[in-house]
Every structure is written in C-alpha cells, then in structure tokens.
C-alpha cells in the first residue's frame, strides 16, 4: 500500500511538472510573438497592395472566325503586358443572336457574375457586342463605365450611344476601291458576285455595295448571294455563270452549324465557280483569295490598345474622337494571281504582294538572263577548279572504306577458317586414332575380317581420312599465308618420283569411280629443291578436282614436261 501511494505521488508530481513546462512554453511564445509584432514595420506603409485595372472584353464571334480571334488574342496580349497592371476578363455572346430573351438572360447572368467587380473599361470588339453594351448600358455592371469599341462596321447607331462614355475605332470598308481594282484587272467583266452571311458586318457591307451601284450603272451587275451555310451558298453560286469574280464577306457554316475555315470555304466554292475570289477579310488572303482591300487585325488591336490606355490613364472618352482605322492595305497573293492570269502590271504601285518569290519581282527578262549566264559561268569555273579534288577525296574515302571493310572481312574469314580447321582436325585425329587401334588389333589377331571387302573398306577409310587431314592442313596453311607466318622447308629430291608417287596413290580411288589416270613424263629423274609436303598437297588438290569433274569412263592425264628453265 505504501508503495502504491508513493507511485501515485510520483505520477501527480510528474503531471504537475508537465503542466508547468507547457505553461512556461506558451508564455515564452506569446512574449516573442508580441516583440516580433511590435518590432516589424507596418506592411501597409512599405508594401501597398497592387490595384489592378479591371477590363472586360466582349465579343459575339466564335473562335472559328479567325480575324476576330487574331484581334482578341493580340489585344489581350498587349493589355496583360502593360505597365498599368491590367486584369483582363473576356466574355462572348457565343454567336450573333438578336433574340431579346436570350440577351436579357445573358445580361442578368453577367450582372450576377460580376456583382462584386467594378470595371474600369469595357471593350466590345464587333457590332453585335457594341449593340449589346448600348442596349444594356443602364445595367448595374455597365452604367457609367467608359467604353472603347473596335472592329465596328456599322456606324449608323453610334450617335445613339452616350457620347461622353463611348469612343473607339471603326473598320473602313472601301467597296469602290476594290470594285475599281477588279475592273482594272479585267475591264471585260459585267457581273460580280457578293457572297454574304447574315451577320451585322455583312449587312453593313451589303449596304455599302448597294450605295455604290449608281456609280456602276449600265457597267456592272452585283449579284447578292446570301446564306449562313456553305451548301446553300454554293447551290446559289452554281445557278450563276461559273467564271464570274466574287467578293467573299463573312464566314460560313457546314450542316453541323460549325464555322468552316477560310481555306476549306474557298476550296468548296472553287468546285462551283472558276472566277477569282476577292475579299475584305485578312484571313482569306493566303487561303485561296486572289487579293483584296485588307485591314490587319494586329494593327487594329494596337490602335484599340493605345486608346484604351489613354482612357485608363484618366482621359475621358469624349476627349478622344472616334476614328476609322487608317491602316487598310491592298494585298494580293502572287500564287493565286498566276492561277487566274492576273498580271502585276494591271495593279497599282501601292499593292503589297505575298507569296512572291524573287523570280516574280519586277526584274526584266534580259537582266535575269544575264545574271543567270554570269552565275552559270562562275559555277562552271568553280566546278572545273574543284571537281578533281572532290573526286580524289571521294575516291580516297571510298577506297579507305573498302580497304577497312576488306580487312574486317578477311580477319573474320581467317579466324573462322583457323578455328574451323583446328576443330575438324581434332575430330579427324580421333577417327584416325581409332583406325590405328583397329590396325593394331588386326596385326595381333584380336580383330579378324570375314572377307577381303571389309578389310579393303577399312583401308579406304584410312586413305580418305588422311586426304581430308591434308585438305584441313591446306586450309590452315592458307590462314598462315594470309597472316604472313607460312614457312617452306626445301630439300633436294627427284621431283618426277615425288609427283608419280602422289599420282599413283589416287589411281585405285579413281578406278573405283570408273576413271583412268595416266602418268607420263619426258624425264625419269630430275633433282631439285622442293618441299615435298607442300607439293603433295598441291598435286592432290589438282587430282581431287579432276576426279570430281570427270565423268565415269573418263581419263585423267598427268604429264610432267621438263625443260632447262621450267617444269
């Protein structure tokens, strides 16, 4: 019991000490925190919060409409990289839509979405977006906010918007300039097709064309072909003469209500019309249109950006007059000009050409031919000076390559023959040793043959074994010759006798194959230095080939002709 009490007291003291330590740690932490807080300088005085300018960009065009997409992307890049710390938000009406209920719901949705956002500037980038802002300017998120518009064609409604808060840049449409240019290219034309969709921009251009009709009375007929869908548009085109030039305006959709790319649009139209295509839209240049009066989306975005900076910097919109973009340019595609036989001489001097190679530049034929001749002469002289060195270098490289390949091949062949020959000779020596053992048994009577034919076959086996051994030794000698280690040991012998003995050794073998061997010589004795082993191999190889390629019943003649200087 006393022990238990002591233990309980120890536990109580331990807990009490733990609580004291925790309390001291908390007190120390709070003290240090207080000192740190009072010692730190005020963050609001040295690091003020960065205030961003809130900008809303509004468009009604889809991403498939390339000119509007270029305009939007370039403008966003310029704004976000500005020193003013601009926060850009982008919204789209999804598609041009005049349904008031849809527009009301869209305005209510954005009112909820941006209820806590105070915009410093709104930038609508097309006619539909500007009309939306104008109609809903009294909405809580738009009221009193400066508006800088861009990409605007229809200027008729600008006067109805609040003058003090609206300014911007308009897209010029030089219909007469383009029509006059088409007539200058081909004075014989009497009709021009105007290919339109149903957007506000197309309607505005249609009105501009209609206003120019009186200037071309009794000269030109304008065929207005209008549709949002490419199939319907092409059906209407097919009902006209196929070689009529066309001015293409807007973007067109397939049956799935998806906008088709400019290149595919032109390719489809070309199936129904052979006439050249002209345009006001930058995206058709380089995608099949011959040319047109073009406004650059990149340059247009720069003017909108500069105007936006002025407004964000404190200038009121009423101090900045609305202007037309002065940067429109006449651009023609040389590749399409050549396809439709349009000459450069029929165009004014201020035309910008694209896809224009150096050979298409304004260089006279005579100067071009002279330059080509000078260039040809220089090339010939250079070729004469360098062709031999080049060929020699190539030949040396090729020879070195062949030599290296031969060395490798020869090394592989030599190693193979040496290894193969040594392995076969080892096996053959085992066979010959067995034959030698049989001969020993036969000599001491342990082995007896029942007939002479079996004993003769054993002799044939031994003879052919030795012949095979000689052939293998020949292969080994070849590898030695290739490696430069082959030695010849000469001794004086009667060469006639040596050759005759070698010949007679294969007579029986040849007879068994039905072949007769005849040996003849004009000298019975002729002593000279020779290596009988090497000569034996040479003669045997010759006889072996002769037996191999001689038919049964044939003759092999071995003749030894001796003279003073040769055998």
C-alpha positions in Angstrom: 0.0 0.0 0.0 2.8 2.4 0.9 4.5 1.5 -2.4 1.2 2.3 -4.3 0.9 5.6 -2.5 4.5 6.5 -3.4 3.8 5.7 -7.1 0.6 7.8 -7.2 2.5 10.7 -5.6 5.2 10.3 -8.3 2.6 10.4 -11.0 1.0 13.5 -9.5 4.4 15.3 -9.4 5.1 14.3 -13.0 1.8 15.7 -14.3 2.2 18.9 -12.3 5.7 19.4 -13.7 4.4 18.8 -17.3 1.7 21.4 -16.9 4.2 23.9 -15.6 6.6 23.3 -18.6 3.7 23.7 -21.1 2.6 27.0 -19.4 6.1 28.4 -19.5 6.5 27.5 -23.2 3.2 29.2 -24.1 4.2 32.3 -22.1 7.6 32.5 -23.8 6.0 32.0 -27.3 3.4 34.8 -26.7 6.1 37.1 -25.4 8.3 36.6 -28.5 5.3 37.0 -30.8 4.4 40.3 -29.2 8.0 41.5 -29.5 8.1 40.5 -33.2 4.8 42.2 -34.0 5.8 45.4 -32.3 9.3 45.3 -33.9 8.0 44.7 -37.5 7.3 47.7 -39.6 3.8 48.2 -40.9 3.2 46.3 -44.2 0.7 48.8 -45.4 3.3 51.6 -45.3 6.1 49.7 -47.1 4.2 47.1 -49.3 0.9 48.7 -50.5 -1.5 46.3 -52.2 -1.3 46.4 -56.1 -4.5 47.6 -57.6 -5.3 46.2 -61.0 -7.3 47.9 -63.6 -10.3 45.7 -64.4 -11.1 45.4 -68.1 -14.0 43.5 -69.7 -13.6 42.5 -73.4 -16.9 41.5 -75.0 -17.3 39.7 -78.4 -20.0 37.9 -80.1 -17.8 35.9 -82.5 -16.8 32.3 -82.2 -13.2 31.1 -82.1 -13.5 29.8 -85.7 -13.7 33.3 -87.1 -10.0 33.9 -87.4 -9.9 37.7 -87.9 -11.8 38.3 -84.7 -9.7 35.7 -82.9 -6.5 37.4 -84.0 -7.9 40.7 -82.9 -8.9 39.4 -79.5 -5.6 37.5 -78.9 -3.4 40.4 -79.9 -5.4 42.9 -77.7 -5.3 40.6 -74.7 -1.5 40.2 -75.1 -1.0 43.9 -75.3 -3.2 44.7 -72.3 -1.8 42.0 -70.0 1.8 43.0 -70.7 1.1 46.7 -70.0 2.8 48.5 -67.0 -0.7 49.5 -65.8 -1.3 46.1 -64.2 -4.4 45.3 -66.2 -6.7 42.4 -65.3 -8.5 41.3 -68.4 -11.7 39.3 -68.4 -13.3 38.0 -71.7 -16.9 37.2 -72.3 -18.7 36.1 -75.5 -22.2 36.1 -76.7 -21.4 32.7 -78.2 -22.8 33.6 -81.5 -24.6 36.6 -83.1 -28.1 36.5 -81.7 -30.8 39.1 -81.8 -33.2 37.1 -79.6 -34.1 39.6 -76.9 -35.0 37.0 -74.3 -31.5 35.4 -74.8 -29.9 38.8 -74.5 -31.9 39.6 -71.3 -30.8 36.4 -69.7 -27.2 36.9 -70.7 -27.3 40.4 -69.2 -28.8 39.1 -65.9 -26.2 36.3 -65.8 -23.3 38.7 -66.1 -24.9 41.0 -63.5 -24.8 38.2 -61.0 -21.3 37.0 -62.1 -19.7 40.5 -61.8 -21.8 41.9 -58.9 -18.7 42.5 -56.8 -16.5 43.7 -59.7 -16.1 47.3 -60.6 -14.8 47.5 -64.2 -12.6 50.4 -65.3 -13.2 49.8 -69.0 -15.3 47.8 -71.4 -14.1 46.9 -74.9 -16.7 45.4 -77.4 -14.9 44.0 -80.5 -17.7 43.8 -83.0 -21.1 45.3 -84.0 -23.2 42.8 -82.0 -21.2 43.2 -78.9 -21.4 47.0 -79.1 -25.1 46.9 -79.7 -25.4 44.7 -76.6 -23.5 47.2 -74.5 -25.5 50.1 -75.9 -28.9 48.4 -75.2 -27.9 47.3 -71.6 -25.8 50.3 -70.7 -28.2 51.0 -67.8 -27.5 47.6 -66.3 -25.7 47.8 -63.0 -22.4 46.4 -64.2 -22.2 48.7 -67.3 -23.6 52.0 -66.1 -21.1 54.9 -66.2 -18.2 52.7 -67.3 -16.1 54.0 -70.2 -16.4 52.1 -73.5 -13.7 51.7 -76.2 -15.0 49.8 -79.1 -13.2 48.2 -82.1 -13.8 46.1 -85.1 -17.0 48.1 -85.9 -18.5 48.2 -89.3 -22.0 49.7 -88.8 -21.5 53.3 -87.7 -25.2 54.3 -88.0 -26.0 53.6 -84.4 -23.0 55.3 -82.8 -24.9 58.6 -82.4 -27.5 56.8 -80.1 -24.9 55.8 -77.5 -23.8 58.1 -74.6 -21.4 60.5 -76.2 -19.4 61.1 -73.0 -18.6 57.5 -72.3 -18.2 55.9 -75.8 -15.3 56.2 -78.2 -13.3 53.8 -80.4 -12.0 52.7 -83.8 -14.1 51.7 -86.8 -13.3 49.3 -89.7 -13.3 51.1 -93.1 -14.8 49.2 -96.0 -13.5 50.6 -99.3 -16.0 48.9 -101.6 -15.4 51.3 -104.5 -11.6 50.9 -104.3 -11.9 47.1 -104.5 -14.5 47.2 -107.3 -12.4 49.6 -109.3 -9.4 47.4 -108.8 -11.4 44.4 -110.1 -12.4 46.4 -113.2 -8.8 47.5 -113.7 -7.7 43.9 -113.7 -10.4 42.7 -116.1 -12.3 45.5 -117.9 -14.5 43.0 -119.7 -16.4 41.7 -116.7 -20.1 42.6 -116.4 -21.0 40.9 -113.1 -19.6 40.5 -109.6 -21.0 38.0 -107.0 -21.2 39.3 -103.4 -21.0 36.3 -101.1 -22.5 37.2 -97.7 -23.5 35.7 -94.4 -26.2 37.2 -92.1 -24.1 39.0 -89.5 -24.3 42.7 -88.9 -20.9 43.2 -90.6 -22.1 41.5 -93.8 -25.3 43.5 -93.7 -23.3 46.7 -93.4 -21.0 45.8 -96.3 -24.1 44.8 -98.4 -25.5 48.3 -97.8 -22.2 49.8 -98.8 -22.2 47.9 -102.0 -25.8 48.9 -102.8 -24.8 52.5 -102.2 -22.1 52.2 -104.9 -24.4 50.7 -107.5 -25.3 54.1 -109.1 -21.6 54.6 -109.9 -21.5 51.5 -112.0 -24.9 51.8 -113.6 -25.1 50.0 -117.0 -21.5 48.8 -116.4 -21.7 46.2 -113.6 -24.3 44.0 -112.1 -24.0 42.9 -108.5 -25.4 39.5 -107.6 -26.0 39.4 -103.8 -25.7 35.7 -102.7 -26.6 35.4 -99.0 -26.6 32.4 -96.7 -25.0 31.3 -93.4 -24.5 27.7 -94.8 -21.9 26.8 -97.4 -24.0 24.2 -99.1 -26.9 26.7 -99.7 -24.4 29.4 -100.8 -22.8 27.0 -103.3 -26.2 26.0 -104.7 -26.9 29.6 -105.4 -23.5 30.2 -106.9 -24.0 27.2 -109.3 -27.0 28.9 -110.8 -24.7 31.8 -112.0 -22.1 31.8 -114.7 -19.0 29.9 -113.4 -16.3 32.5 -114.4 -17.8 35.5 -112.6 -15.5 37.1 -110.0 -16.7 37.1 -106.4 -16.2 39.3 -103.3 -16.4 37.0 -100.3 -17.7 38.5 -97.0 -18.1 36.8 -93.7 -17.8 33.2 -92.5 -19.9 30.2 -93.4 -21.0 27.0 -91.7 -21.4 23.4 -92.5 -24.6 21.3 -91.9 -23.5 20.8 -88.3 -23.6 24.5 -87.7 -19.8 24.7 -87.3 -17.9 27.5 -89.0 -15.7 26.3 -91.8 -12.1 27.5 -92.0 -11.3 30.1 -94.8 -9.2 27.6 -96.7 -11.9 25.0 -96.8 -14.5 27.6 -97.6 -12.5 28.7 -100.7 -11.9 25.1 -101.8 -15.6 24.3 -101.6 -16.6 27.4 -103.5 -14.0 26.7 -106.2 -15.9 23.5 -107.0 -18.8 25.6 -108.2 -17.1 28.7 -109.6 -14.0 29.3 -111.7 -13.9 33.0 -111.1 -11.3 34.7 -108.9 -12.2 35.5 -105.3 -11.6 38.9 -103.7 -12.2 39.9 -100.1 -12.1 42.4 -97.3 -11.2 39.8 -94.8 -7.5 39.2 -94.0 -8.0 35.5 -93.2 -8.9 34.7 -96.8 -5.6 36.1 -98.1 -3.1 33.2 -98.4 -6.0 30.7 -98.3 -7.3 30.9 -101.9 -8.4 34.5 -102.4 -6.6 36.5 -105.1 -6.5 39.7 -103.1 -8.4 42.5 -101.6 -8.6 45.6 -99.5 -7.4 44.3 -96.2 -7.4 45.6 -92.6 -4.7 44.0 -90.4 -6.1 42.6 -87.1 -2.7 43.1 -85.4 -2.5 46.8 -86.3 -6.2 47.3 -85.4 -5.6 45.8 -82.0 -2.7 48.2 -81.4 -4.9 51.3 -82.0 -7.6 49.9 -79.7 -4.9 49.2 -77.1 -3.4 52.7 -77.3 -6.9 54.3 -77.0 -7.7 52.0 -74.0 -4.5 53.1 -72.2 -5.5 56.8 -72.6 -8.9 56.1 -71.1 -7.4 54.0 -68.2 -4.9 56.8 -67.7 -7.7 59.3 -66.9 -8.6 60.8 -70.3 -12.4 60.8 -70.8 -13.9 59.2 -73.9 -15.4 62.4 -75.0 -11.9 63.9 -75.4 -11.0 61.1 -77.8 -12.8 61.3 -81.1 -13.8 58.0 -82.9 -11.8 57.3 -85.9 -11.5 54.9 -88.9 -8.5 52.6 -88.9 -6.2 54.2 -91.4 -4.1 51.1 -91.9 -6.0 49.2 -94.6 -3.8 47.8 -97.4 -4.3 46.3 -100.8 -2.8 42.8 -100.6 -2.6 40.3 -103.5 -1.4 36.6 -103.4 1.0 36.1 -106.3 0.3 32.3 -106.4 -3.4 32.9 -106.9 -2.7 35.7 -109.4 -0.8 33.3 -111.5 -3.6 30.7 -111.2 -6.1 33.3 -112.5 -3.8 35.0 -115.0 -3.7 38.3 -113.1 -0.6 40.3 -114.1 1.2 42.7 -111.8 1.1 45.4 -114.5 -2.7 45.6 -114.1 -2.3 46.6 -110.4 -1.4 49.9 -108.8 2.0 50.6 -107.4 0.9 50.5 -103.7 -0.1 46.9 -103.8 1.6 44.5 -101.3 2.4 41.1 -102.7 2.6 37.9 -100.7 4.0 34.5 -101.7 6.2 36.5 -104.1 9.4 34.7 -104.9 12.4 36.6 -106.2 11.8 35.4 -109.7 8.4 37.1 -109.7 9.9 40.5 -108.7 10.0 43.4 -111.2 13.2 42.3 -113.0 13.5 42.5 -116.7 13.9 39.3 -118.7 17.2 40.5 -120.2 18.8 41.3 -116.8 17.5 38.0 -115.4 19.1 36.0 -118.3 22.4 37.9 -118.0 22.5 37.2 -114.3 21.8 33.5 -114.9 24.6 33.3 -117.5 27.1 35.0 -115.2 26.1 32.7 -112.4 26.4 29.7 -114.7 29.9 30.7 -115.9 31.0 31.2 -112.3 29.6 27.8 -111.3 31.4 26.1 -114.3 34.7 27.7 -113.4 34.4 26.8 -109.8 33.4 23.2 -110.8 36.5 22.9 -113.1 38.8 24.0 -110.2 37.3 21.8 -107.6 35.9 18.7 -109.3 39.2 16.8 -109.4 40.0 17.5 -105.8 36.4 16.4 -104.9 36.6 13.3 -106.9 40.0 12.4 -105.5 38.8 12.9 -102.0 35.7 10.8 -102.6 37.8 8.1 -104.2 40.2 8.1 -101.3 37.4 7.9 -98.8 35.7 5.1 -100.8 39.0 3.2 -101.1 39.7 3.6 -97.4 36.2 2.4 -96.6 36.6 -0.6 -98.9 40.0 -1.4 -97.5 38.7 -1.3 -94.0 35.8 -3.5 -94.9 38.1 -6.0 -96.6 40.4 -6.0 -93.6 37.5 -6.8 -91.3 36.1 -9.4 -93.7 39.4 -11.0 -94.2 40.0 -11.1 -90.4 36.7 -12.7 -89.8 37.3 -15.3 -92.6 40.8 -16.1 -91.4 39.7 -16.5 -87.8 36.8 -18.7 -89.0 38.9 -20.9 -91.2 41.6 -21.3 -88.5 39.1 -22.2 -85.8 37.1 -24.4 -88.1 40.2 -26.2 -89.3 41.6 -26.8 -85.9 38.2 -28.2 -84.6 37.8 -30.5 -87.6 41.4 -31.7 -87.4 40.9 -32.6 -83.7 37.8 -34.7 -84.6 39.6 -36.3 -87.6 42.6 -37.2 -85.4 40.3 -39.1 -83.1 38.9 -41.0 -86.1 42.4 -41.8 -87.4 43.4 -42.9 -83.9 40.5 -45.3 -83.9 41.6 -46.7 -87.2 45.1 -47.1 -85.9 43.8 -49.1 -82.9 41.9 -51.4 -85.3 45.1 -52.0 -87.3 46.8 -52.9 -84.0 44.0 -55.4 -83.2 44.2 -56.8 -86.7 48.0 -57.3 -86.5 47.9 -59.1 -83.1 45.0 -61.2 -84.2 42.4 -59.7 -81.9 40.4 -58.5 -85.0 39.7 -60.7 -88.0 37.7 -59.8 -91.1 35.4 -62.3 -92.6 36.0 -61.1 -96.2 38.6 -59.1 -98.0 36.0 -56.3 -99.0 35.6 -55.3 -95.3 39.3 -55.1 -94.9 39.6 -53.0 -98.1 36.9 -50.6 -96.8 39.0 -50.0 -93.7 41.9 -49.1 -96.0 39.7 -46.7 -97.9 38.5 -45.0 -94.7 42.2 -44.6 -93.7 43.2 -43.2 -97.1 40.3 -40.7 -97.3 40.9 -39.7 -93.7 44.4 -38.8 -94.5 43.3 -37.0 -97.6 40.8 -35.0 -95.5 43.5 -34.3 -93.0 45.7 -32.9 -95.8 42.8 -30.6 -97.0 42.4 -29.3 -93.5 46.1 -28.7 -93.2 45.8 -26.8 -96.5 43.2 -24.5 -95.0 45.4 -23.9 -92.0 48.3 -23.1 -94.4 46.1 -20.6 -96.2 45.4 -18.8 -93.0 49.1 -18.8 -92.2 49.9 -17.4 -95.6 47.3 -14.6 -95.1 48.8 -13.8 -91.7 52.4 -13.8 -93.1 53.5 -16.8 -90.9 53.8 -19.5 -93.6 57.2 -21.2 -94.0 58.6 -23.5 -96.7 61.2 -26.2 -96.0 63.2 -27.2 -99.0 65.1 -30.4 -99.6 66.7 -31.8 -102.8 64.6 -34.7 -104.2 63.6 -36.3 -107.5 60.5 -34.3 -108.4 59.5 -36.8 -111.1 59.4 -39.6 -108.5 57.5 -37.4 -106.0 54.8 -36.5 -108.5 54.5 -40.0 -109.7 54.1 -41.4 -106.2 51.4 -38.9 -105.4 49.6 -39.7 -108.7 49.7 -43.4 -108.1 48.3 -43.0 -104.6 44.9 -42.0 -106.0 44.8 -44.4 -109.0 42.9 -47.0 -107.0 40.4 -44.4 -105.7 39.8 -43.1 -109.3 39.4 -46.7 -110.7 36.6 -47.4 -108.2 34.8 -44.4 -109.7 35.4 -45.7 -113.2 38.1 -43.1 -114.1 41.5 -44.0 -115.5 44.6 -42.0 -114.5 47.6 -41.9 -116.9 51.0 -40.6 -115.8 53.6 -39.6 -118.4 56.9 -37.7 -118.3 59.7 -36.9 -120.7 62.4 -37.2 -117.9 62.8 -40.1 -115.4 65.0 -38.2 -112.9 65.2 -34.5 -112.1 66.6 -33.5 -108.8 65.7 -30.0 -107.4 65.0 -28.2 -104.1 61.3 -28.7 -103.1 59.0 -29.0 -100.2 57.5 -32.5 -100.7 54.7 -31.9 -98.2 53.5 -28.7 -99.9 53.9 -30.3 -103.4 51.9 -33.3 -102.2 49.0 -31.0 -101.2 49.1 -29.1 -104.5 49.1 -32.3 -106.7 46.4 -33.9 -104.5 44.2 -30.8 -104.8 44.5 -30.8 -108.6 43.8 -34.5 -108.8 40.8 -34.3 -106.4 39.2 -31.6 -108.6 40.0 -33.6 -111.8 38.3 -36.7 -110.3 35.3 -34.6 -109.1 34.6 -33.1 -112.5 35.4 -36.2 -114.7 32.5 -38.4 -115.8 32.6 -42.2 -115.3 34.6 -43.8 -118.0 36.8 -40.7 -118.5 40.6 -40.3 -118.4 42.9 -38.0 -116.3 46.3 -37.3 -117.8 49.2 -36.3 -115.5 52.1 -35.1 -117.7 55.4 -33.8 -116.4 57.3 -31.8 -119.0 60.9 -30.8 -118.1 62.9 -28.2 -119.8 66.0 -26.2 -119.0 64.2 -23.3 -117.3 60.9 -24.8 -116.2 58.8 -27.8 -115.3 
